C-alpha cells in the first residue's frame, strides 16, 4: 500500500496535476478523466481526492479554488510514446 501511495504522490507531483494560479486552471493528466470513476463521482470529487497526494500548500490552494467554484480543469494531452 505504501508503494502505491508513493507512486500516486510522485505521479501527481511530477506533472500529473499542475495548477496555474493566475488563470485558476488545473491541468490534469488525461488518466484522471479516463479512470475518473475510480476517484470520484464528479470532476470536483476527483480533484478533491487528488489533492490528498499533493504538497500541502498546493492542496490548500486547489481546495480553496474548488470551494469558490473558480477552478477550471483542463486535461493534458496523453503522451502515447510512454507506452512503447
C-alpha positions as CSV (number, residue, x, y, z in Angstrom):
1,X,0.0,0.0,0.0
2,X,2.8,2.4,0.9
3,X,4.4,1.9,-2.6
4,X,1.1,2.6,-4.3
5,X,0.7,5.8,-2.2
6,X,4.3,6.9,-3.1
7,X,3.7,6.2,-6.8
8,X,0.4,8.2,-6.8
9,X,2.1,11.1,-4.9
10,X,5.1,11.1,-7.3
11,X,2.9,11.0,-10.4
12,X,0.7,13.9,-9.4
13,X,3.6,16.0,-8.0
14,X,5.6,15.4,-11.2
15,X,3.2,16.8,-13.7
16,X,0.1,14.7,-13.3
17,X,-1.7,17.8,-11.9
18,X,-0.3,21.3,-12.5
19,X,-2.1,24.4,-11.1
20,X,-1.9,27.7,-12.8
21,X,-2.9,30.2,-10.1
22,X,-3.1,33.2,-12.4
23,X,-5.6,31.5,-14.8
24,X,-7.2,29.4,-12.0
25,X,-6.8,26.3,-14.1
26,X,-5.8,22.8,-13.1
27,X,-4.0,20.9,-15.9
28,X,-4.7,17.3,-15.1
29,X,-3.5,14.1,-16.6
30,X,-6.0,12.6,-19.1
31,X,-5.7,9.4,-16.9
32,X,-7.7,11.1,-14.2
33,X,-10.5,11.6,-16.7
34,X,-10.3,8.1,-18.2
35,X,-10.5,6.5,-14.8
36,X,-12.5,9.2,-13.0
37,X,-15.0,6.6,-11.6
38,X,-12.1,5.2,-9.5
39,X,-11.5,8.6,-7.9
40,X,-15.0,10.2,-7.5
41,X,-18.4,10.6,-8.9
42,X,-17.8,14.1,-10.4
43,X,-14.9,16.2,-11.6
44,X,-14.9,18.1,-8.3
45,X,-14.7,14.9,-6.3
46,X,-11.8,13.6,-8.4
47,X,-9.9,16.9,-7.9
48,X,-10.6,16.8,-4.2
49,X,-9.4,13.2,-4.0
50,X,-6.2,14.1,-6.0
51,X,-5.5,17.0,-3.6
52,X,-4.6,14.5,-0.9
53,X,-1.5,13.5,-2.8
54,X,-0.1,17.0,-3.5
55,X,2.2,19.1,-1.4
56,X,0.1,20.6,1.5
57,X,0.5,24.1,0.2
58,X,-0.7,23.1,-3.3
59,X,-3.5,21.1,-1.9
60,X,-4.8,24.0,0.1
61,X,-4.7,26.3,-2.9
62,X,-6.5,23.8,-5.0
63,X,-9.2,23.2,-2.4
64,X,-9.7,26.9,-2.0
65,X,-10.2,27.3,-5.7
66,X,-12.7,24.4,-5.7
67,X,-14.6,25.9,-2.7
68,X,-15.1,29.2,-4.6
69,X,-16.0,27.4,-7.9
70,X,-13.2,29.4,-9.6
71,X,-11.3,26.4,-10.8
72,X,-11.3,25.2,-14.4
73,X,-10.0,21.7,-15.2
74,X,-8.2,21.1,-18.5
75,X,-6.9,17.7,-19.4
76,X,-3.4,17.4,-20.7
77,X,-2.8,15.5,-24.0
78,X,-1.7,12.0,-23.3
79,X,1.8,11.0,-24.5
80,X,1.3,7.6,-26.0
81,X,5.0,7.3,-26.6
82,X,5.4,6.5,-22.9
83,X,3.7,3.1,-23.6
84,X,6.4,2.0,-26.0
